[in-house]
Amino acid sequence: MGYIKDEHIILTCWDDKPLKKMRDKIIGNINKAFEGDELPDYSNYISPVLSGLANSTYTLFIPADGSKEGWGTSNAMDEVREQLREDVIRHNARNKERISIISVVDEEDGSFYVRRVVGE
């Protein structure tokens, strides 16, 4: 019997183009992780790139998968999230449009923590 440990990810950037590319890459990685499974279209799972009200701030939200730790969906999405972190680190090393990642982890007991995974 597993337990739930939800991880929500927020990506931010001052330019929307890198986030749009990253969104497409994430959806591709999710589809690859679940290849062969009859699963829904994941383009609605991840938010569109959202615009801030001022100063060109853009945000992309990736909600938790909702699966229990150790189950197939959770393990597959752990790999997708790890690939995302690696992709953002690679992007930031090569580009001036830096992407920040903030991870919000909500434990089954109601506790949670927030950490900045990548970014300034």
SVG drawing of the C-alpha trace seen along z (x, -y; Angstrom):
<svg xmlns="http://www.w3.org/2000/svg" viewBox="-8 -46 34 48">
<polyline fill="none" stroke="black" stroke-width="0.4" points="0.0,0.0 1.5,-3.3 1.3,-6.8 0.7,-10.0 3.4,-12.6 2.2,-15.2 4.8,-17.4 3.5,-20.4 6.0,-22.3 5.9,-26.0 8.2,-27.3 8.8,-31.0 10.6,-33.1 10.6,-36.7 10.1,-35.4 7.3,-33.1 9.1,-31.4 11.3,-29.1 8.3,-28.1 6.3,-27.2 9.2,-25.0 9.6,-23.4 5.8,-22.8 5.9,-20.9 9.0,-18.9 7.2,-18.0 4.1,-16.8 6.3,-14.7 8.2,-13.2 4.9,-12.3 3.6,-10.7 6.8,-8.7 6.7,-7.6 3.2,-6.2 3.7,-4.9 1.4,-2.0 -0.9,-2.9 -4.4,-4.1 -4.2,-7.5 -5.8,-10.8 -4.3,-13.7 -1.9,-15.3 -1.9,-18.7 -4.7,-19.6 -2.8,-18.3 -0.2,-21.1 -1.4,-24.7 -0.9,-26.9 1.9,-29.5 0.3,-32.2 1.1,-35.9 1.6,-38.1 -0.2,-41.4 3.0,-43.4 6.7,-43.2 6.7,-40.3 6.5,-37.5 5.4,-34.1 4.4,-31.0 3.8,-27.3 2.1,-25.0 2.5,-21.2 0.2,-19.7 1.0,-16.6 0.2,-13.2 -2.0,-12.1 -0.6,-8.6 0.7,-6.8 4.5,-6.5 5.9,-3.3 3.0,-2.9 3.7,-2.9 2.2,-6.4 4.1,-7.9 7.4,-6.3 6.9,-7.4 6.1,-11.0 9.1,-11.0 11.3,-10.3 9.5,-13.0 10.1,-15.6 13.7,-14.6 14.1,-15.0 12.4,-18.4 15.0,-19.6 17.8,-18.4 16.3,-20.1 16.0,-23.4 19.5,-23.2 20.8,-22.6 18.6,-25.4 19.9,-27.9 23.5,-27.0 23.0,-28.0 20.5,-30.8 20.0,-34.2 16.3,-33.6 16.7,-31.7 13.9,-29.5 13.3,-29.0 11.6,-26.0 9.8,-26.0 8.6,-22.7 5.8,-22.4 5.6,-19.0 2.5,-18.2 2.8,-15.2 0.0,-12.8 0.0,-14.0 -0.9,-17.5 2.6,-19.0 4.2,-20.6 7.4,-22.3 8.5,-24.6 11.9,-24.6 13.5,-26.4 15.0,-23.7 16.6,-25.7 17.0,-29.4 18.3,-32.6"/>
</svg>
